[in-house]
Amino acid sequence: MVNSYNAIVKEIAMFENRITPFDHFETPCSGSSRNVYAHQYNNALNQFKSSLLLGKISRLKKRILHCPAWLYDLNTLKPDLSLRGSFYAGIQVVQIRSIIGSEGKVTDFDMGFHPIKEMSRERWVSMAMAYLSRLPLPPVELVRVDNVYFVRDGHHRISVSRAFGQTSIDAEVVTWQAVPPFPWQLCGVEMEPLTVKRLDPSTE
């Protein structure tokens, strides 16, 4: 678990070759620090188990109500989309509820970004501990089509953030310009018009 935790910190630090203050982070050695580490680990593990169970309940409800329970696969949808171009939209604050799919990775999380498999526990818990430690996580990468988003990178970050009650997340967005109708609209997934907040580094 320690090796996994240190690995996730190194992965974050190496994002786009940026160095963070946590580049040489090691597991705490003092007694009080160990207690904090143990508390965070138990918190993260319990949150994973809770999210796993909530996902099962949520998918059952959605199946009864005939609502989409699984993430849409953008790679599968792409051939049927009438694309007219794409552009880089910058780093934005995106509502997690508006993220409905993934670019080819749809077997690990459901529509609510609950983890599906027990085998994802180690990585999920490691990311949750980084979240609880307030480590600087890089923005997730999303593709926007109409008023919804698909994950290119950052599935675990989204899942962990949502599990801890976060409703929005920083994201680096690429917008695909396409012509409706869209498959998710036909299935009843219709989002409200989005008010996008762009992050401007010059104002910080």
C-alpha positions as CSV (number, residue, x, y, z in Angstrom):
1,M,0.0,0.0,0.0
2,V,2.9,2.4,0.9
3,N,4.6,1.7,-2.5
4,S,1.3,2.3,-4.3
5,Y,0.8,5.6,-2.4
6,N,4.3,6.9,-3.2
7,A,3.8,5.8,-6.8
8,I,0.6,7.9,-7.2
9,V,2.4,11.0,-5.7
10,K,5.3,10.5,-8.2
11,E,2.8,10.2,-11.1
12,I,1.2,13.5,-10.0
13,A,4.6,15.2,-9.7
14,M,5.6,14.1,-13.2
15,F,2.5,15.4,-14.9
16,E,3.7,17.5,-17.7
17,N,7.2,17.5,-16.1
18,R,6.0,19.7,-13.3
19,I,7.8,19.4,-9.9
20,T,5.7,19.6,-6.8
21,P,6.6,20.1,-3.1
22,F,5.7,16.4,-2.6
23,D,8.3,15.1,-5.1
24,H,10.2,13.3,-2.4
25,F,7.2,12.4,-0.2
26,E,7.7,9.4,2.1
27,T,5.4,7.6,4.4
28,P,5.5,9.3,7.9
29,C,7.7,7.7,10.4
30,S,6.7,9.3,13.7
31,G,3.9,7.8,15.9
32,S,1.4,10.7,15.4
33,S,2.1,10.8,11.7
34,R,1.5,7.1,11.5
35,N,-1.8,7.6,13.2
36,V,-2.8,10.2,10.6
37,Y,-1.7,7.9,7.8
38,A,-3.7,5.0,9.2
39,H,-6.8,7.2,9.7
40,Q,-6.6,8.4,6.1
41,Y,-6.1,4.9,4.8
42,N,-9.1,3.6,6.7
43,N,-11.2,6.6,5.6
44,A,-10.2,6.0,2.0
45,L,-10.8,2.2,2.2
46,N,-14.3,2.7,3.8
47,Q,-15.2,5.2,1.2
48,F,-14.2,2.8,-1.6
49,K,-16.4,0.0,-0.1
50,S,-19.3,2.5,0.3
51,S,-19.0,3.7,-3.2
52,L,-18.8,0.1,-4.5
53,L,-22.0,-0.8,-2.7
54,L,-23.8,2.5,-3.7
55,G,-22.9,1.7,-7.3
56,K,-24.6,-1.7,-7.1
57,I,-27.7,-0.1,-5.7
58,S,-27.7,2.8,-8.2
59,R,-27.3,0.4,-11.2
60,L,-30.2,-1.7,-9.9
61,K,-32.4,1.4,-9.6
62,K,-31.5,2.6,-13.0
63,R,-32.2,-0.8,-14.5
64,I,-35.7,-0.8,-12.9
65,L,-36.3,2.8,-14.2
66,H,-34.9,2.0,-17.6
67,C,-32.3,4.7,-17.2
68,P,-28.7,4.5,-18.5
69,A,-26.5,3.0,-15.9
70,W,-23.2,2.6,-17.8
71,L,-20.8,5.2,-19.2
72,Y,-21.1,5.9,-22.9
73,D,-18.1,4.9,-25.0
74,L,-17.0,7.9,-27.1
75,N,-15.0,5.6,-29.4
76,T,-18.1,3.6,-30.2
77,L,-20.2,6.7,-30.7
78,K,-17.7,8.7,-32.8
79,P,-18.5,7.0,-36.2
80,D,-22.1,8.1,-35.9
81,L,-21.4,11.7,-34.8
82,S,-21.6,14.4,-37.5
83,L,-18.3,16.1,-36.5
84,R,-17.5,19.4,-38.0
85,G,-14.2,20.1,-36.2
86,S,-12.7,20.4,-32.7
87,F,-10.8,23.0,-30.7
88,Y,-8.9,23.3,-27.4
89,A,-11.2,25.0,-24.8
90,G,-8.6,25.4,-22.0
91,I,-8.9,24.5,-18.3
92,Q,-12.4,24.9,-16.9
93,V,-14.4,23.9,-13.9
94,V,-16.8,21.2,-15.0
95,Q,-19.8,19.8,-13.2
96,I,-19.2,16.1,-12.5
97,R,-22.8,15.3,-13.2
98,S,-22.3,16.4,-16.8
99,I,-19.6,13.8,-17.4
100,I,-21.5,10.8,-19.0
101,G,-18.9,8.7,-20.8
102,S,-15.3,7.8,-21.5
103,E,-13.0,7.7,-24.5
104,G,-12.7,3.9,-24.6
105,K,-12.6,3.0,-20.9
106,V,-16.1,2.1,-19.7
107,T,-15.6,-1.1,-17.8
108,D,-14.2,0.3,-14.5
109,F,-16.9,2.8,-13.5
110,D,-20.6,3.3,-14.0
111,M,-22.6,6.4,-15.0
112,G,-22.3,7.7,-11.4
113,F,-18.5,7.0,-11.4
114,H,-18.9,4.4,-8.8
115,P,-16.1,1.8,-9.0
116,I,-17.4,-1.5,-10.5
117,K,-14.6,-3.9,-9.7
118,E,-13.0,-4.9,-6.4
119,M,-9.7,-5.2,-8.2
120,S,-9.6,-1.4,-8.7
121,R,-9.4,-0.9,-4.9
122,E,-5.7,-0.3,-4.5
123,R,-5.5,2.5,-7.1
124,W,-8.7,4.0,-6.0
125,V,-7.6,4.1,-2.3
126,S,-4.2,5.5,-3.3
127,M,-5.9,8.3,-5.1
128,A,-8.3,8.9,-2.3
129,M,-5.4,9.2,0.2
130,A,-3.8,11.8,-2.1
131,Y,-7.1,13.6,-2.2
132,L,-7.4,13.5,1.6
133,S,-3.8,14.7,2.0
134,R,-4.7,17.7,-0.2
135,L,-1.9,16.9,-2.7
136,P,-2.1,19.1,-5.9
137,L,-3.8,16.9,-8.4
138,P,-3.6,17.8,-12.1
139,P,-6.8,18.6,-14.0
140,V,-8.6,15.7,-15.6
141,E,-8.8,15.6,-19.4
142,L,-12.2,15.7,-21.0
143,V,-13.8,15.8,-24.4
144,R,-16.9,18.0,-24.7
145,V,-19.7,17.1,-27.2
146,D,-22.8,19.4,-27.0
147,N,-23.4,19.9,-23.2
148,V,-21.8,16.7,-22.0
149,Y,-18.3,15.4,-21.4
150,F,-16.3,12.2,-21.9
151,V,-13.2,11.3,-19.9
152,R,-9.9,11.1,-21.8
153,D,-7.8,10.8,-18.6
154,G,-8.7,11.0,-14.9
155,H,-11.4,8.4,-14.2
156,H,-10.2,7.7,-10.7
157,R,-9.8,11.4,-9.8
158,I,-13.4,11.9,-10.8
159,S,-14.7,8.9,-9.0
160,V,-12.8,9.8,-5.8
161,S,-13.9,13.5,-6.0
162,R,-17.5,12.5,-6.4
163,A,-17.4,10.0,-3.6
164,F,-16.2,12.7,-1.2
165,G,-19.0,15.0,-2.2
166,Q,-17.3,17.2,-4.7
167,T,-19.7,18.4,-7.4
168,S,-17.2,19.9,-9.8
169,I,-13.7,19.3,-11.0
170,D,-10.9,21.2,-12.8
171,A,-10.6,19.8,-16.3
172,E,-8.6,20.4,-19.5
173,V,-11.2,20.4,-22.2
174,V,-11.2,19.7,-25.9
175,T,-14.5,20.5,-27.6
176,W,-15.8,18.5,-30.5
177,Q,-18.2,20.4,-32.7
178,A,-21.0,18.0,-33.8
179,V,-24.6,18.2,-35.1
180,P,-27.5,16.8,-33.0
181,P,-29.3,14.6,-32.4
182,F,-27.0,12.7,-30.1
183,P,-27.5,9.1,-28.8
184,W,-27.6,10.1,-25.2
185,Q,-30.5,12.5,-25.9
186,L,-32.5,9.6,-27.4
187,C,-31.8,7.6,-24.2
188,G,-33.1,10.4,-22.0
189,V,-29.8,11.9,-20.8
190,E,-30.4,15.6,-21.5
191,M,-28.3,18.0,-19.6
192,E,-29.2,21.6,-18.7
193,P,-27.3,24.3,-20.6
194,L,-23.9,24.6,-19.1
195,T,-22.4,27.7,-17.5
196,V,-18.7,27.1,-17.9
197,K,-16.2,28.7,-15.6
198,R,-12.8,29.0,-17.2
199,L,-9.7,29.2,-15.0
200,D,-7.5,32.2,-15.7
201,P,-4.1,31.8,-14.2
202,S,-3.5,35.5,-14.4
203,T,-6.2,36.2,-11.9
204,E,-4.7,33.9,-9.2
